[in-house]
């Protein structure tokens, strides 16, 4: 490999042909959460012989692999998440999930494969590099805060900048999306318990029905967002689950609701938390009930460093060609625990198109987290090339 873009992309595509079986093996054998022993072993087997300094996680089944060039330079971290989703796959793939209720529906199998491919490519060309490359194989991205565990165990020690790729099946293969500033939302769980007084359905005036109070809260939260939150600082409050009662002629004592709060700034996040508690308590009191509001903080806002986002743009143009970078004009309301990494070191998260080579209005796309999600495996070469380019492209 030389540092010409055509040579780099060609070398990445050659490596991709070697690691496609790894991606398919991971896809067929998905694991959930923070403990992924099978996935960890497959990664270790794939990294054997590359001359990397490998550290295994103590509290989670993470893998940290360092490529030390022996020459002075920055330490660049590249992240690939490892875990699957609790979902039954509905596809005809010959390598579909063999585990009922588990599926790589978010593309993390491809993330691992691309990062292994980048380790192979960069290790083979260590003489052209300076500094150190740290390959971060992370479990528990899907709501388990895996990055936080790895940070506590020192994965960011000495790191100068950090990058992560996430596949996107809604964009044609190889298109890179990135911008500076907020790119993904915070994500917090909302749990509300409304307590009234149970009774007979024929005599609601004797009881204190918690269901109308809960119903009023659902609508009031939407009004609250439109009237208290700056329209240019978006927030989403969704009640996704309501549970109350046992049969048709009993007024229950308790109604329970749960949902999610998503924002793209920490100031709006704090405002919405306070407002939800105030609105819920006020409505409960107005209906003669009481309530408990429990907000469980999840991932913070994912914020790209502007200089690192600009580096992604230059790298995409250099290695994939003009027109392959799309500057995202608005953040996604999805969430990511790479946000914890970006709170500590400058870096950027990018989306990488993994859909059909050409997408139009008639193209059928199954999105991430779908039981039918499919990705174009040509993305593996693009991802390996972008990982390598993030190491080789210096900041301005």
C-alpha positions, 0 to 999 in steps of 0.5 A: 500500500502507498498513500495514494487514495486508489492504492489505499481503497484497493488494499482495503477492498482486498482485505474486505474479501478476507474478513467477509466470513468473519462478519457472517460468522458474527452475524450468525452467532449474535451476543447481547450486552456486556458479556460477549465471550464468543465474539471476543474469541473470534476477534482475538483469533482474527487479530492473531499474528498482527503483532498488536499489544492486546488488553482484555477487559476486566469487567466486560469482554472488551478487546483493546489492541494497540499498534505501536509504530515505534515512531513519535506521533499521535495516538488515534483510537478507532472504535467498533461495537460488538453487541447485537439486539434482542430481536428475531431475524426474519431473512433468508440469508444463509448466515442468518442468526442461529440464536432465537431472539438475537440479531445483528440488526444494527450492523455491529457485526460489520463494525467489528469486521471493518475494525479487524480489517483496518487492523490487518491493513494498518499492521501490514503497512506499519512502516508508513505510519507514526505514533500509535493506533488503538483498536477499541472493540466494545461490547454493550453499546445497545443501552449497556454503557459499554464505552463507560466501562472501557473508559474506567479501565483506561481505554482513553489513556494517552489517546489524542483523537478518536473516531467511530463509524456506524453503518447506515442502510438508508444511504448508498454504499460508501457515502460518508455523513458527518458534521461538527457539533451535536450529531446524536441525541441524549437518551433517557428513560422515563418511568411514571407511576400514578396512584389513585384509589381503586373501586367499582367501574360503576361508581368512579366518583367514589374511586380516584381513577388514575387512568384519566390522569395518566392519559392527560399527562401524555397529551400535556407532555407534547404541549409542554415540549411545544411551549417550553422548548426552543424549536431550534433545540429539539426535544422528543418526549415519547410515552411508549408503554402504558399499563393499568388495570386487570379487567373491564369493571374495576377501576385500578389503583395504579397506572404505570407509564414508561417512555423516552426523553431525547434532546440534542443539548444538555441545557434542553435535557435538564429543562425537559427533565424538570418540566416533565416532573412538574407537569406530571405532579401537577396533573396528578394532583388535579385529578386527586392522585399522586405520582412518582416520576423516575428519570434514568439518565442514559447516553449523553448528547454525541458531540463531534469536534468541528476540527475532527469532523472536518478531518473526516470530510477531507479523508472521505474526499481523499480516499472515496472520491469527491461527492462521497461526503455528505454534511449532515445538516441536522442531528439524529434523535438516535443515541450512541455511547461513543458520546462518552468517548467524545466527552473526553477526547476530540473526535468524530462519529460518522455514518457510512452508507451501507445500502444499495449502490443506487437508492431511489424512491422505489428502493425497498430499505429495511432500516437499522433495528428492523427484523429484516435489516440487510446491509450491502457488504461492499461497505466493508471495503469503504469502512476499512479504507475510512478507518485507515484514512482517519489514521493517515490524514493529519488535522489542519 
